[in-house]
């Protein structure tokens, strides 16, 4: 019992150390993107960060103060919707970002508008993604999207798109249409970078395989691909007279980098095999490669 408690304590310490590392790195990356690229060139991003940048451009309020003020409602909402630990980490992360913006002086890297949009979005997206890996967020828009999606029965993506449309329309009116267009490019760069950091290069793919050579494919998945396989009974229902064929359905999870190899191996066994691939956000346990950053 004592050994088990000690192991749990060591695991919790390691996990906490990883979270702290991700959050601190994310804060530095986001602050660098804001101070060295976006803010000096009057570019904005989407979400709560974009609102903060926009208000800072048209008022005398400091960006660091606005980052906190705009995200305060989302901190309380995160406490209610997701949990206390998430809200606590998010509060610490946002306060650290505001403190970094207020005390650390980052040099302006470039004034080229395309470079500002792309690399400003890259560093900001990387910072938000790293903070998510640490169990927090630097932009509270997604918390609002989760809350509203439950209330309005819409998708999280729809809510985020709607919020960003309003932000960019305001940017076009208060700043300029050109700035709004470049800011949309910034948002695209940030969102793609965020997805890459959170999901990693080895994005998971669930594969369902239906073939009359199911046993041979099962052995290939285990011995050649090194994957675990789930088998369950299936029954076909096709043709005008409703032909019913019984067969074994195979399901496995691979990474995106293994898709081509899997297709080649399946084709060697059964070129007519029916294969369905679906994106998977995350997995736990089983014979799955550890996701890399």
MARSEBA-682025 format. One line per field, with one value per residue (C-alpha): residue number from 1; x, y, z. Coordinates in Angstrom, 3 decimals. Layout:
<rs>
nr: NUM,...
xx: X,...
yy: Y,...
zz: Z,...
</rs>
This chain:
<rs>
nr: 1,2,3,4,5,6,7,8,9,10,11,12,13,14,15,16,17,18,19,20,21,22,23,24,25,26,27,28,29,30,31,32,33,34,35,36,37,38,39,40,41,42,43,44,45,46,47,48,49,50,51,52,53,54,55,56,57,58,59,60,61,62,63,64,65,66,67,68,69,70,71,72,73,74,75,76,77,78,79,80,81,82,83,84,85,86,87,88,89,90,91,92,93,94,95,96,97,98,99,100,101,102,103,104,105,106,107,108,109,110,111,112,113,114,115,116,117,118,119,120,121,122,123,124,125,126,127,128,129,130,131,132,133,134,135,136,137,138,139,140,141,142,143,144,145,146,147,148,149,150,151,152,153,154,155,156,157,158,159,160,161,162,163,164,165,166,167,168,169,170,171,172,173,174,175,176,177,178,179,180,181,182,183,184,185,186,187,188,189,190,191,192,193,194,195,196,197,198,199,200,201,202,203,204,205,206,207,208,209,210,211,212,213,214,215,216,217,218,219,220,221,222,223,224,225,226,227,228,229,230,231,232,233,234,235,236,237,238,239,240,241,242,243,244,245,246,247,248,249,250,251,252,253,254,255,256,257,258,259,260,261,262,263,264,265,266,267,268,269,270,271,272,273,274,275,276,277,278,279,280,281,282,283,284,285,286,287,288,289,290,291,292,293
xx: 0.000,2.817,4.635,1.466,0.976,4.603,4.207,1.066,2.821,5.751,3.354,1.461,4.726,5.907,2.545,2.537,6.087,5.051,2.007,4.122,6.643,3.946,2.186,5.381,6.603,3.163,3.084,6.508,5.596,2.268,3.857,6.584,4.011,1.969,4.807,7.206,4.735,1.053,0.686,3.397,1.854,-1.780,-2.722,-5.230,-6.230,-9.599,-11.306,-10.607,-7.020,-8.299,-10.786,-7.970,-5.734,-8.582,-9.530,-5.857,-5.536,-8.503,-7.995,-5.269,-5.580,-2.563,-2.700,-1.642,-4.557,-7.032,-5.865,-6.955,-10.161,-11.497,-10.764,-12.215,-15.731,-14.214,-12.255,-15.477,-17.223,-14.404,-14.824,-18.511,-18.343,-15.062,-13.772,-11.888,-8.410,-8.845,-10.072,-7.164,-4.563,-6.207,-6.203,-2.519,-1.652,-3.514,-2.015,1.459,0.819,-0.298,2.704,5.079,3.575,3.886,7.438,9.333,10.358,10.367,11.963,9.908,11.110,9.697,7.244,6.503,2.754,2.740,5.517,3.780,0.493,2.030,4.665,2.632,-0.144,2.380,3.885,0.505,-1.063,1.895,1.559,-2.157,-1.580,1.183,-1.007,-3.748,-1.205,-0.617,-4.318,-5.212,-6.048,-4.719,-7.840,-11.223,-13.256,-13.311,-14.755,-17.570,-18.054,-18.383,-20.941,-23.037,-22.926,-24.595,-27.226,-27.983,-27.414,-24.822,-21.247,-18.270,-16.801,-19.911,-19.715,-16.008,-16.579,-19.426,-17.328,-14.437,-16.682,-17.847,-14.259,-13.016,-16.022,-15.230,-11.573,-12.603,-14.762,-12.420,-9.054,-9.193,-10.364,-6.747,-5.880,-8.931,-7.909,-4.355,-5.767,-7.853,-4.627,-3.118,-6.039,-5.671,-1.949,-2.648,-5.443,-3.412,-0.396,-2.601,-4.011,-0.513,0.796,-2.221,-2.653,0.979,2.296,1.125,-2.566,-4.615,-6.809,-9.365,-9.531,-12.457,-11.741,-14.266,-12.851,-13.380,-9.698,-10.174,-7.951,-5.003,-5.467,-5.722,-2.380,-0.841,-2.012,-0.465,2.730,3.609,2.021,2.445,-1.107,-3.821,-7.045,-10.648,-12.893,-16.654,-19.303,-20.807,-23.562,-23.909,-27.233,-26.871,-28.460,-32.117,-32.946,-31.060,-28.057,-26.786,-23.144,-21.603,-18.054,-15.600,-15.155,-11.676,-10.970,-7.560,-5.951,-2.884,-1.105,-1.435,2.118,1.221,-1.809,0.063,1.864,-1.394,-3.098,-0.240,-0.354,-4.152,-3.962,-1.451,-3.993,-7.315,-7.481,-11.284,-11.333,-13.707,-11.731,-13.152,-10.825,-11.942,-10.053,-9.610,-8.791,-7.071,-6.616,-5.514,-3.961,-3.650,-0.911,-0.755,2.421,2.974,1.959,4.859,4.853
yy: 0.000,2.401,1.554,2.183,5.585,6.460,5.469,7.593,10.549,10.219,9.967,13.052,14.948,14.004,14.960,18.285,19.004,18.318,20.582,23.410,23.033,23.120,26.118,28.157,27.358,28.186,31.529,32.523,31.476,33.332,36.458,36.400,36.125,38.987,41.398,40.672,40.278,41.073,44.036,46.315,45.843,46.271,42.707,40.717,37.102,35.497,34.809,36.475,37.270,39.031,41.039,42.096,43.133,45.042,46.977,47.730,49.226,51.594,52.545,53.510,50.297,48.011,44.631,42.799,44.259,43.502,39.881,39.416,41.462,39.804,36.305,36.764,35.585,32.554,31.640,31.466,29.660,27.123,26.474,25.718,23.843,21.877,21.808,23.519,22.292,23.428,26.844,27.175,26.283,28.599,31.488,30.964,30.676,33.862,35.808,34.597,35.707,39.144,39.420,38.412,40.973,43.683,42.959,41.305,43.366,41.343,42.928,43.571,40.958,42.213,44.627,42.483,41.957,38.407,37.308,39.014,37.244,33.794,33.749,35.781,33.217,30.387,31.445,32.387,29.100,27.146,28.920,28.191,24.581,24.039,25.493,23.030,20.207,21.499,21.362,25.039,27.608,31.070,31.993,31.411,31.299,27.511,27.404,29.684,27.516,24.359,26.055,27.507,24.283,22.490,25.189,25.767,22.213,23.395,22.317,23.894,24.774,26.727,28.873,29.600,30.562,32.892,34.617,35.086,36.468,39.157,39.917,40.273,42.379,44.717,44.806,45.727,48.577,49.926,49.337,48.539,45.827,44.993,44.525,42.315,40.145,39.742,38.992,36.183,34.757,35.062,33.131,30.352,30.017,29.981,27.400,25.023,25.326,24.727,21.547,20.328,20.952,19.358,16.362,15.846,14.686,11.143,11.870,8.776,7.068,4.376,1.716,-0.665,-3.541,-5.933,-8.801,-12.503,-12.861,-11.375,-13.919,-13.224,-9.464,-9.905,-11.696,-9.018,-6.234,-7.982,-9.380,-6.838,-3.587,-4.324,-3.248,-4.600,-5.696,-5.825,-8.355,-8.430,-10.267,-8.560,-9.387,-7.902,-6.794,-5.890,-6.799,-6.645,-9.848,-8.856,-11.141,-11.807,-12.796,-13.356,-12.128,-10.813,-7.038,-5.867,-2.598,-1.154,2.219,3.455,6.761,8.931,8.062,4.360,4.697,4.111,1.065,-0.413,0.082,-1.692,-4.656,-4.979,-4.854,-7.724,-9.885,-8.670,-5.875,-5.852,-5.371,-2.680,-0.218,2.756,5.255,7.821,10.487,9.864,12.695,10.597,7.065,5.387,2.004,-0.850,-1.291,2.378,4.294,7.099,10.396,12.733,16.498
zz: 0.000,0.913,-2.312,-4.330,-2.686,-3.386,-7.057,-7.332,-5.750,-8.177,-11.124,-9.985,-9.545,-13.030,-14.527,-12.704,-13.883,-17.495,-17.144,-15.720,-18.541,-21.239,-19.699,-19.224,-22.737,-24.129,-22.330,-23.697,-27.229,-27.188,-25.684,-28.341,-31.118,-29.718,-28.908,-31.757,-34.603,-34.103,-31.754,-33.260,-36.720,-35.593,-36.492,-34.470,-33.999,-33.394,-30.084,-26.771,-27.797,-30.904,-28.851,-26.505,-29.407,-31.077,-27.943,-27.246,-30.753,-30.373,-26.714,-24.265,-22.246,-22.089,-23.812,-20.651,-18.697,-21.470,-21.725,-18.109,-18.256,-21.415,-20.106,-16.597,-17.627,-19.343,-16.199,-14.164,-17.013,-17.174,-13.441,-14.011,-17.298,-17.133,-13.572,-10.768,-11.702,-15.294,-14.164,-11.736,-14.366,-16.891,-14.424,-13.650,-17.362,-18.332,-15.413,-16.407,-19.996,-18.833,-16.512,-19.312,-21.696,-19.039,-17.904,-20.767,-23.785,-27.011,-30.121,-33.232,-35.724,-39.023,-40.584,-43.628,-43.447,-44.777,-42.418,-39.502,-40.243,-40.727,-37.987,-35.527,-35.906,-35.690,-32.354,-30.890,-31.982,-30.648,-27.306,-27.026,-28.082,-25.525,-22.785,-23.771,-23.488,-19.961,-19.083,-19.483,-22.152,-22.949,-24.910,-23.292,-26.513,-26.597,-23.070,-24.235,-27.324,-25.200,-22.950,-25.787,-27.811,-24.906,-24.500,-28.194,-29.506,-32.025,-32.652,-30.914,-34.304,-35.300,-32.162,-32.646,-36.294,-35.307,-32.639,-35.046,-37.784,-35.351,-34.311,-37.887,-38.908,-36.026,-37.124,-40.676,-39.353,-36.648,-38.337,-42.052,-44.420,-45.277,-41.606,-41.139,-44.106,-42.829,-39.378,-40.854,-42.273,-38.801,-37.346,-39.930,-39.167,-35.425,-35.645,-37.830,-35.551,-32.514,-34.074,-34.892,-31.371,-29.655,-31.951,-32.980,-36.312,-35.598,-35.671,-34.845,-37.433,-36.694,-39.418,-39.994,-42.404,-43.932,-45.974,-46.581,-45.693,-42.252,-40.513,-42.808,-42.349,-38.589,-38.504,-40.735,-38.402,-35.402,-36.895,-39.599,-38.374,-34.667,-33.877,-31.623,-33.328,-32.204,-33.985,-33.955,-35.919,-38.937,-41.397,-44.867,-46.309,-49.956,-53.268,-54.315,-52.463,-49.336,-49.475,-45.956,-45.541,-42.145,-41.659,-39.080,-38.902,-37.906,-36.142,-35.340,-34.642,-36.493,-36.936,-40.029,-41.072,-41.247,-43.546,-46.812,-45.452,-44.175,-47.553,-49.305,-46.912,-47.195,-51.002,-50.979,-49.147,-50.541,-53.144,-52.808,-49.022,-47.772,-45.619,-43.699,-41.994,-39.430,-37.525,-33.796,-31.398,-28.763,-27.442,-24.226,-23.601,-26.074,-28.648,-29.656,-30.281,-27.830,-29.410,-29.984,-29.629
</rs>
